[in-house]
């Protein structure tokens, strides 16, 4: 029997296989961004040994929020909030990643204003219910939200972390109309309404995508006779499928960022160096982590999907999330990141990624889908990358990359 660790990136899906005798080997296949489980199941079928369990890391959350060609954008989300707090996700904080940039734009709210519903309810700071929620009002808004195409709902009431009674009543009503409901009292039961609301909204945006992915993946595993399946969280630990579906917000940095930092920490022990810097570059982003005394640094508040990403230190361009994360800094784009020119003709890089095999990835992959140059194409043209990937299975088309530019 073998244990298989799988990492689904924006461009490639990697497998590390551990045998009972301690020997390790790896394989790599092209990712399938529209249906990530397809590449995973393909790779598992290539392993000609009985598999006891699968440990899974994925960048599906990161890539959904950052934007990747071929990957479904976050679905329509509605926000139910206390009357007077409709614009909390838009007002946010006054943090700015670039203090003197007069042209900086705050991130677009994941929930447009017409999908934010103010509910007549109030819980005081000591937990006293000053006004109970009216289920009929919630039902009226639910009907309206569904008619507007909403598929997932976030509920964040004032002081619900002390007393979740009104949120729970609201959730009971909403579940009659929506499959995906996120309550802030379950997702992030902490003070500071903006961060709590933002975390709940991000969770609601990811729920349909992650839930459907895990359902398809679990079904595929059953067909292969594999029952044990765990997913890596952003904090570097493992969660089961049910936990991942309920709180997908904790999977945002699941892939190379968290897994890479954990690997760097273990490697630091092997070489006897207490403090090291981990670096992990994928198809969409590249991130660095700090390993102190053989342990990755962990933070409890993070920003995701932002223009820049520098861990807990620089904020203001993304969506705050209050959940344990391995502290990471985005230091570069990934190999599949698209190079483009803005309206003034200036050269820009990212944040959109071309993905891997679908819709085609970098032009040099020669799969017919890639139409725009990427960092991988640039590195191939400059001679920094050889002629083959995937252990010789994929030949890179240098001429196509150069010609299509």
N, C-alpha and C positions, 0 to 999 in steps of 0.2 A: 504493500500500500504506500502511496505517496501523498504528501500535502502540497497543494499548489497555491502559490501566491500570484495574484493577477493584478496588473495595473493597467487601467484603461486611460490612455492619454488622448489628446486631440488628434494625433497623427498615427501613433503606433500603440498596440496593445502588447504588453510584455508578460511573460509567464516565467516564474522561477519554480522549479520542481525539486522538492526535498524528499529523498528516499529514506527509508528506515535506517540504512547503514550510514547516514550522514552525508552521502554524496549529493551534489547539487548540479543541475544543469538548467539551461534556459532556452526559450524559443521566443520569437517575435513575429507578429502578424500586423497587417495594416488595420487600423481602426475603421469602424463603420459608424460615423457620427449620427446618422439618422436613426440607427438602431444599434447602439453600442454592444448589446448582448450578442449580436450575430458574430462579431469578431471574437468575443470571449468563448463562445461555444465552439467556434471553429478551432481555436487554439486548444481547447480541452480535448476535442476529438483527436487531435494529433498526438496526444499523450497516450502511448500504448501500454499504460500500467493502471491498475485499479487506483482510484482517487478516493481518499478517506474524507477529506474536507477541502474547501476552497476559502482562501482569505483574499478579500477583494478590496482594492483601492481604486477610486474612480475620480476623474475630473469633470464629471457631467454637471455638477453644481457650478463649479468655477466657469466652465465654458458657456453654460447657459446665461450666466450673469454678464460675462465679458462680451459674449457674442462670437459665434463661430458659424461660418457658412455651412448650411445643411443641418444645423442643430436647432430644434424647435425653440422659439423665443418664449419667455415666460408667459403663461396663459393669462387671461383676464382675471384679475383679482379684485374683490371688493373689500372695503374696510368698514367695520361697524365700530363706532367709537362714541365716547360720552359727548353729549351736546356741548358745543363750544370748542371741541378739539378736532374738528374736521381737518384742519390744515396742519396738524402737528408734524406729519411726514414731509411737508413742504417747507415749513419754517425751520425745523431742525435746530442745529447749532450754528454759530458763526465761525466755525473752523474753516480755514482756507489752506489748501496744500501749497499755494504760492501766494505769499502775503501781498506782494506788490503787483500782481497781475490784474489789471483793470478789466480784462476780457474774460476772466474765469466765469464759467457757468456752473451752477450747482447741478448735481445729478438729477436727471428726470425722475420724478416720483414713480415708483412701480405701480401705484394706484392713482389713476387720474381723478380729478376732483369730483366728476360726476358719479364716480363709483365709491365715494366716501359717504357713509350714512351716519348722521348724528342721532343718537338714541337718548330719549328722556330717561336717564337713570343717574344715580349718584351714590357712590360709596365714599365715606369720609376717610381722612387719614388714619383714624384709629380703627377702621374696619366697620364702623356703624353704617348700615344701609339707610341713607337719608331718603332715597326714592327707589322703590323696586322697579325693575324693568317690566314693561308691559309686553307680553308675548305677541299680542295682536299688532303692535307697532313693528316689532321685529319681523313678523310674518309679512306685513305689508311691504317693508323694504326688501325682504327676501324675494318676493314675487317680482318686484321691479328689477332687482339685480339680475335675476335669472333671465328676464326678458331682454336684458342688455348683453347677454352672452357671457356672464360671469360663470366660472367653473370652480373657483376656489375662494374661500372667505377667511379673512383675518378679523379677530375680535380683540379689541384692546380698550378696556374701560379703566377709568381713573381709580387708582388704589386697589385694583383687583388682586394684586400680589398679597394683600392683607386679608381680603375677603372676596373669594371668587364667585359668590352666589349669583350675582347678576350675569356674569359671563357664562356660567354653567346653564342658566335658564335660556340665555340667547343661543348657546351652542345646541341645546336640545331642539330648539325651533329650526335652526339653520340646517341641521342634519336631515330634516325632512325634505329639503330642497337641494342640498349640495353634498356631494360625496366627500369633498375636502374642506374641513373646517379646522382652523388653528386658533386656539385660545391663548392669550398672552399669559394667563395664570398657569398654563401647562407648559408653555414653551420657554418663557423667560420671567418667572415670578420674582421680579426684583424692582426696586424703586427706579425713578427716572423714566417718565412716560414716553419720551421720544425714542430712546434706545430700545425700550421694551416693545413699543409699537413697531419700530423698524425691524426688529428681530422677527416678530410675528408675521409681518408682511412678507419678508424674505422667505420664511418657512412656507407660507401659503403659496408663494409663487413657484417654489420648487416641488411642492407636494405632488401635483399631477404628473410631472415629468419623472421624478424619482420613483413614485409609486408604480407607475406603468412599466418603467424599466425593470424594477425589481420583480414585478409579477411575471414579466416575460422571461427574465433570466431564471427565476426559480422554476418555472415550468420546464425550461430547457435543461436545467440541472436534474430534474426528476427523470426526464427521458434518458439521461446519461447514468442514472442510478446513484446520483450524489445527493445526500440529504443535509449534510452539515455545511453551512454557508455563513460567513461572517464578513462584515464590512468595516474598513478602517475609518475611524472618526477623525475630525480635524485636530483632536487632542493627542492622536497617536495610539489610542486604544481601539478595541474591537466592539462592535454592536451587532445585534442580530437583525434580521430583515424587518421584523415588526417595529423595532425601535427606529430604524432608518426611515421607514415609511411615515411614522408619526412625527419625527423630528429631522427631516432632511437637511435642515439648516446646519446640523453638526457634521455634514459630509462635504461642505464646500471646499475645504482644503484637504480632502481625504487622500487624493492621489500622490504624485511625486512630492508635493510640498511636505505633508506630514510624514509619509512613508520614508521619504528621502532623509528627513531630519532624524527619524528614529534609526535609520541605517547608519547615518553619520555618527550618531552617538555610540552605537555598538562598535563601529569601526575604531572610534577613538579609544575604546577600551582595549581593543586588540593591539593597537600600536603604542599604547601607554601614554597618550597625550590627552591631558584633561580638557583643554579648551581648544575647540576647532570651529571652523566655519563650514557649513554644508552648502553645496550649490547643486541645484537641480534644474535642468533646462528641458522643457518639453516642446510640444508643437505649438502651444498657445502662449505660454509665459515661461520666464526663468526666475527662480526665487532662491534667496539665501537665508540660512538659519544660523543661529548662534548656539553652540553646544558648550555649556559650562559645567565643569566637573562631571563630564560624561552624560549630562542630562540636557535635553532640548529645553529652551526657555518657553514657558507657557504663559499666555495672556488670557484674560477673561472677556476682553472687548476688542472687537476687530472691525475693519471696514472691508466690504466685499464689492466687487463689480465696479471699482472706481477707475478713474483715469490714471491715477498713480496708486501705488500700493507699498507703503513703507512700514508695515506692521502697526504697532500701537503708537508710534511716535508722530507720524504725519497723517492728519485726517482732513476730511472735508470734501473729498471727491467721490466717495462711495456711500454704501448703505451700512450703517452701524449694525453689528450683530453682537449680542451679549451671550457668549457661549465659550467654553474653554477651547482655545486654539493654540497650536504650536506657533510661537511668534515668528513670523516670516516677513521678509522684505522683497518686494518685486524689484528685481534689478535689471530686467531686460525683457524683450519679447521672446517668442519661441520660434522654432525653425519654420513653422507654417504660417507665421504672421505675414500679412499682406503689406507690400510696399506700394504706396500710392502718392499722388500729387493733389494738393488742395487747390482751391479756386485761384490762388495766387501763383500756382506752379511750384510751390515749395514741396520738397520731398518729405513724406510722412511715413511712419511705420506703425501699423496697428491702429486700434486694438483687435480688429477682426482677423480671424485665422481662417486659412483655406481648408483646414481639416486634413484628413489623410486620404483614404481611398475613395471617399464619397463626400463631396462632389468631385474630388480629383486631386486635392492637395496641391503641392508645388508643381509648376509646369514640368520640371525635370523628371517627375515621376512617370510622365508619359502615359497617364491613364485617361487622357481625353477630357477631363473635367476642369483641371486647373487652367484658368485663363489670365490670372493676374500674378505678377512676380512676387515671390516670397523671400524671406531671409535665406532659406535653403537654396533657392535658385541663385541668389547672389553669391553664396559661398561656393556653389558648384562652378559658376562662371569664373570666380576668382581663383579656383584651383585649391580651395581649402578643404574640400570634401572629395573623396575618391569616386570611382566610377560605379561602385556597387554598395547596396545596403542589404539588410536581412541575410547576412552570411552568404552573399553572392546571388540570392534569389531575385533581387531587384536591380536592374541596370538603370543608372541615371542618364537622362538624355541631356547632356551639356549643350548640344547644338540647339535643341528646342528652347531651352531656357534662354539662350542668348538671342535666338532669332525672334522670339515672341516679345522680347523687350522693345 
